[in-house]
Amino acid sequence: MAEEARMDTENRLLAALAHGSIMAQGLGVVAGIVIYLTQREKSRFVALQALQAAVFQVIALILVIGSWLVWGVFYAITWIPLMNIADDAAPPPIFWIGIISMVIPFIVMIVIGLYGLIGAVQVWRGKDFRYLFIGRWLERSGLFEQPSED
């Protein structure tokens, strides 16, 4: 009984670490993949949680980089009106909008991080967690089929 309880705690911890590694911003993908590769034969629960976390983190990384790139282009465009004004003139409002819009990529990062941490808390509590679209897609992929006893 003690061994079973330890394994249950270990499984929950590994699954929570896979989800919580979102805080490593990019490096967490490696944690999810390593946990998946080491646990796929031992625990279907941990393997599914780890692979979900890794896929989510790849998508999150693409979204974060994309939001920073979009912001960078927008911010660069806001500098164009500055080229035509005198040295002592105040910057146009579009320039300030460009600076303030920097909060958008930060908000994207915070929302993504919180979603991953919600997953970590849920699996630590022993509950199954599925990211929107990713969880069902991975389950249907056939990667987590139980081997038949022939």
C-alpha positions in Angstrom: 0.0 0.0 0.0 2.8 2.4 0.9 4.5 1.7 -2.5 1.3 2.4 -4.4 0.7 5.7 -2.5 4.3 6.7 -3.2 3.9 6.0 -6.9 0.7 7.9 -7.0 2.4 10.9 -5.4 5.3 10.5 -7.8 3.0 10.3 -10.8 1.2 13.4 -9.7 4.5 15.2 -9.1 5.9 14.3 -12.5 2.7 15.4 -14.2 2.6 18.7 -12.2 6.3 19.3 -13.1 5.5 18.8 -16.8 2.7 21.4 -16.7 4.6 23.8 -14.3 7.7 23.8 -16.5 5.8 26.4 -18.6 7.4 28.9 -16.3 10.8 28.1 -17.9 9.6 29.8 -21.1 10.8 27.5 -23.8 13.0 25.2 -21.8 9.9 23.7 -20.3 9.3 21.9 -23.6 12.4 19.8 -22.8 11.0 18.9 -19.4 7.7 17.7 -20.9 9.4 15.6 -23.5 11.9 14.0 -21.0 9.0 13.2 -18.6 7.0 11.7 -21.5 9.9 9.6 -22.8 10.8 8.3 -19.3 7.2 7.6 -18.2 5.3 6.5 -21.3 5.8 2.8 -20.5 5.1 3.3 -16.8 2.1 5.6 -16.5 -0.4 6.5 -19.1 -1.6 9.4 -16.9 1.9 11.0 -16.6 2.7 10.3 -20.3 -0.4 12.0 -21.5 0.0 15.0 -19.1 3.7 15.4 -20.1 3.1 15.2 -23.8 0.1 17.6 -23.6 2.3 20.0 -21.6 5.1 19.8 -24.2 2.8 20.4 -27.2 1.0 23.2 -25.3 4.4 24.8 -24.6 5.5 24.6 -28.2 2.3 26.3 -29.3 2.7 28.9 -26.5 6.3 29.6 -27.5 5.1 30.3 -31.1 2.3 32.6 -29.8 4.6 34.5 -27.5 7.3 35.0 -30.2 4.6 35.9 -32.7 3.0 38.5 -30.4 6.4 40.1 -29.8 7.2 40.2 -33.5 3.8 41.8 -34.3 4.4 44.3 -31.5 7.9 45.0 -32.8 6.6 45.7 -36.3 3.9 47.9 -35.0 6.3 49.8 -32.7 8.7 50.3 -35.6 5.9 51.8 -37.6 5.1 54.3 -34.8 8.6 55.7 -35.3 7.9 56.8 -38.8 6.1 60.0 -37.7 9.0 60.9 -35.4 11.3 61.3 -38.4 9.4 64.3 -39.7 9.1 66.4 -36.5 11.5 68.9 -35.0 13.8 68.0 -32.2 11.9 69.9 -29.6 8.4 68.7 -30.6 6.5 66.2 -28.6 6.1 62.7 -30.1 2.8 62.1 -31.8 0.1 60.0 -29.9 0.7 56.9 -32.2 4.2 56.7 -30.7 2.8 56.5 -27.1 0.2 53.9 -28.3 3.1 51.8 -29.6 4.9 51.9 -26.3 1.8 51.2 -24.3 0.9 48.3 -26.6 3.9 46.5 -25.2 1.7 45.2 -22.5 -0.1 42.9 -25.0 2.7 40.4 -25.4 3.2 40.4 -21.6 -0.5 39.7 -21.1 -0.2 36.8 -23.6 2.7 35.4 -21.6 0.9 35.8 -18.3 -2.3 34.1 -19.5 -0.3 31.2 -21.0 1.7 30.8 -17.9 -1.4 30.8 -15.7 -3.1 28.2 -17.9 -0.1 25.9 -17.5 0.0 26.4 -13.7 -3.7 25.6 -13.5 -2.9 22.3 -15.2 -0.1 21.7 -12.7 -2.4 22.3 -9.7 -5.1 20.1 -11.2 -2.9 17.1 -11.8 -1.1 17.6 -8.4 -4.6 17.3 -6.8 -5.0 14.0 -8.7 -7.5 15.3 -11.3 -7.1 14.7 -15.0 -6.4 17.9 -17.0 -6.9 18.5 -20.7 -5.7 21.6 -22.6 -8.4 22.8 -25.0 -8.1 20.9 -28.3 -4.7 19.5 -27.4 -5.8 16.9 -24.9 -8.5 15.3 -27.0 -6.3 15.5 -30.2 -3.5 13.6 -28.4 -5.8 11.0 -27.0 -7.3 10.4 -30.5 -3.8 10.2 -31.9 -3.4 6.6 -30.7 -0.2 7.3 -28.8 -1.8 6.2 -25.6 -3.5 3.0 -26.5 -3.1 0.2 -23.9 -1.3 -2.8 -25.4 -3.6 -5.8 -26.1 -3.0 -8.9 -24.0 -2.6 -11.6 -26.8 
